[in-house]
Amino acid sequence: QVQLVESGGGLVQPGGSLRLSCAASGSSSRFYVMGWYRQAPGKPRELVATITSADITNYADSVKGRFTISRDAAKITVYLQMNSLKLEDTAVYYCKYSPRGWGVSWGQGTQVTVSS
């Protein structure tokens, strides 16, 4: 059974930075997509960024140029470096792991609050 452990959320002022981490355990798949999604109060969950096991990345338009997704293949860990944070980035951020041929797993979520 795959487990995802997220860390790195918190409170930051507008313009600040945070780095989220998500480590997957219990999987040995070589081909996968990992990503970050977020959900603000009263809004649906939305894609933030994804990265494949071939290092192909995809970003929501709202975060392009400010957020960077990366991974450590050996640790099956994905990172989200968030810079120039805005008030509207406030949300619960969820990690998603989609190995080829297997079911999708979600992390428990980590709160990111951008406030002055």
LINJO-V243571 format. One record per pair of residues at least 4 apart in sequence whose ideal C-beta (glycine too) atoms are under 8 Angstrom apart, sorted by the first residue. I is the first residue (numbers start at 0). J is the second residue. D is the distance in whole Angstrom. If there is no record, write none. Layout:
[[I | J | D] [I | J | D]]
This chain:
[[0 | 25 | 5] [1 | 23 | 6] [1 | 24 | 7] [1 | 25 | 5] [1 | 26 | 5] [1 | 96 | 6] [1 | 98 | 8] [1 | 101 | 8] [1 | 104 | 4] [2 | 23 | 7] [2 | 24 | 5] [2 | 25 | 6] [2 | 104 | 8] [3 | 21 | 6] [3 | 22 | 7] [3 | 23 | 5] [3 | 94 | 5] [3 | 96 | 6] [3 | 104 | 6] [3 | 105 | 7] [3 | 106 | 4] [3 | 107 | 8] [4 | 21 | 7] [4 | 22 | 5] [4 | 24 | 7] [4 | 106 | 7] [5 | 19 | 7] [5 | 20 | 7] [5 | 21 | 5] [5 | 92 | 7] [5 | 93 | 8] [5 | 94 | 5] [5 | 106 | 4] [5 | 107 | 6] [5 | 108 | 7] [5 | 109 | 5] [6 | 19 | 7] [6 | 20 | 5] [6 | 21 | 8] [6 | 109 | 7] [7 | 17 | 6] [7 | 18 | 5] [7 | 19 | 4] [7 | 20 | 5] [7 | 79 | 8] [7 | 109 | 6] [8 | 17 | 7] [8 | 19 | 7] [8 | 92 | 6] [8 | 109 | 3] [8 | 110 | 5] [8 | 111 | 5] [9 | 17 | 6] [9 | 110 | 8] [9 | 111 | 7] [9 | 112 | 7] [10 | 112 | 5] [10 | 113 | 8] [10 | 114 | 7] [11 | 15 | 4] [11 | 16 | 7] [11 | 17 | 5] [11 | 84 | 6] [11 | 111 | 8] [11 | 112 | 7] [11 | 113 | 6] [12 | 113 | 7] [12 | 114 | 7] [12 | 115 | 6] [13 | 84 | 6] [13 | 85 | 6] [13 | 86 | 6] [13 | 113 | 6] [13 | 114 | 8] [13 | 115 | 6] [14 | 83 | 6] [14 | 84 | 7] [15 | 84 | 5] [15 | 113 | 7] [16 | 80 | 7] [16 | 81 | 6] [16 | 82 | 5] [16 | 83 | 8] [16 | 84 | 7] [17 | 81 | 5] [17 | 84 | 7] [17 | 111 | 6] [18 | 78 | 6] [18 | 79 | 7] [18 | 80 | 5] [18 | 81 | 7] [19 | 35 | 7] [19 | 78 | 7] [19 | 79 | 4] [19 | 81 | 7] [19 | 92 | 6] [19 | 94 | 8] [19 | 109 | 6] [19 | 111 | 8] [20 | 76 | 6] [20 | 77 | 8] [20 | 78 | 5] [21 | 33 | 7] [21 | 35 | 8] [21 | 76 | 7] [21 | 77 | 5] [21 | 78 | 8] [21 | 94 | 3] [21 | 96 | 8] [21 | 106 | 6] [22 | 74 | 6] [22 | 75 | 7] [22 | 76 | 5] [23 | 33 | 7] [23 | 75 | 4] [23 | 76 | 7] [23 | 96 | 5] [23 | 104 | 7] [24 | 75 | 7] [26 | 31 | 8] [26 | 75 | 7] [26 | 96 | 7] [26 | 98 | 6] [26 | 101 | 7] [28 | 98 | 3] [28 | 99 | 6] [28 | 100 | 7] [28 | 101 | 6] [29 | 52 | 6] [30 | 51 | 8] [30 | 52 | 5] [30 | 98 | 7] [30 | 99 | 4] [31 | 51 | 7] [31 | 52 | 5] [31 | 75 | 8] [31 | 96 | 6] [31 | 97 | 6] [31 | 98 | 4] [31 | 99 | 6] [32 | 49 | 6] [32 | 50 | 7] [32 | 51 | 5] [32 | 52 | 8] [32 | 95 | 8] [32 | 96 | 8] [32 | 97 | 5] [33 | 49 | 7] [33 | 50 | 6] [33 | 70 | 6] [33 | 75 | 8] [33 | 77 | 4] [33 | 94 | 7] [33 | 95 | 7] [33 | 96 | 5] [33 | 97 | 7] [34 | 46 | 7] [34 | 47 | 7] [34 | 48 | 6] [34 | 49 | 3] [34 | 50 | 7] [34 | 57 | 8] [34 | 68 | 7] [34 | 77 | 7] [34 | 94 | 7] [34 | 95 | 5] [34 | 97 | 8] [35 | 47 | 4] [35 | 48 | 5] [35 | 49 | 8] [35 | 68 | 7] [35 | 77 | 7] [35 | 79 | 5] [35 | 92 | 6] [35 | 93 | 7] [35 | 94 | 6] [35 | 95 | 7] [36 | 44 | 5] [36 | 45 | 6] [36 | 46 | 6] [36 | 47 | 6] [36 | 92 | 7] [36 | 93 | 5] [36 | 95 | 6] [37 | 44 | 7] [37 | 45 | 6] [37 | 47 | 5] [37 | 88 | 8] [37 | 90 | 4] [37 | 91 | 7] [37 | 92 | 5] [37 | 93 | 7] [37 | 111 | 8] [38 | 42 | 6] [38 | 43 | 7] [38 | 44 | 4] [38 | 45 | 7] [38 | 90 | 6] [38 | 91 | 5] [38 | 93 | 7] [38 | 108 | 8] [39 | 87 | 8] [39 | 89 | 6] [39 | 90 | 4] [39 | 91 | 8] [42 | 90 | 8] [44 | 93 | 7] [45 | 59 | 7] [46 | 57 | 8] [46 | 59 | 6] [47 | 58 | 7] [47 | 59 | 6] [47 | 62 | 6] [47 | 66 | 7] [47 | 79 | 7] [47 | 92 | 7] [48 | 56 | 7] [48 | 57 | 7] [48 | 58 | 5] [48 | 59 | 7] [48 | 62 | 7] [48 | 66 | 6] [48 | 68 | 4] [48 | 79 | 6] [49 | 56 | 7] [49 | 57 | 5] [49 | 68 | 7] [49 | 95 | 8] [50 | 54 | 6] [50 | 55 | 7] [50 | 56 | 5] [50 | 57 | 8] [50 | 68 | 5] [50 | 69 | 7] [50 | 70 | 5] [50 | 77 | 6] [51 | 55 | 4] [51 | 56 | 8] [52 | 72 | 7] [54 | 70 | 7] [56 | 68 | 6] [58 | 62 | 6] [58 | 63 | 5] [58 | 66 | 7] [58 | 68 | 7] [59 | 63 | 7] [61 | 87 | 8] [62 | 66 | 4] [62 | 81 | 8] [62 | 88 | 8] [65 | 81 | 7] [65 | 82 | 5] [65 | 83 | 5] [65 | 84 | 8] [66 | 79 | 6] [66 | 80 | 7] [66 | 81 | 5] [66 | 82 | 7] [67 | 79 | 7] [67 | 80 | 4] [67 | 82 | 8] [68 | 77 | 7] [68 | 78 | 7] [68 | 79 | 5] [68 | 80 | 8] [69 | 77 | 7] [69 | 78 | 5] [69 | 80 | 7] [70 | 75 | 8] [70 | 76 | 6] [70 | 77 | 5] [70 | 78 | 7] [71 | 75 | 8] [71 | 76 | 4] [71 | 77 | 8] [71 | 78 | 8] [75 | 96 | 8] [77 | 94 | 7] [79 | 92 | 7] [81 | 88 | 7] [81 | 111 | 7] [84 | 88 | 5] [84 | 111 | 8] [84 | 113 | 5] [85 | 113 | 6] [86 | 113 | 5] [86 | 114 | 7] [87 | 113 | 8] [88 | 111 | 6] [88 | 113 | 5] [89 | 111 | 6] [89 | 112 | 5] [89 | 113 | 5] [89 | 114 | 7] [90 | 111 | 6] [91 | 108 | 4] [91 | 109 | 7] [91 | 110 | 5] [91 | 111 | 8] [92 | 108 | 7] [92 | 109 | 5] [92 | 110 | 8] [92 | 111 | 5] [93 | 105 | 6] [93 | 106 | 6] [93 | 107 | 8] [93 | 108 | 5] [93 | 109 | 8] [94 | 105 | 7] [94 | 106 | 4] [95 | 103 | 6] [95 | 104 | 7] [95 | 105 | 6] [95 | 106 | 7] [96 | 103 | 7] [96 | 104 | 5] [96 | 105 | 8] [97 | 103 | 5] [97 | 104 | 8]]
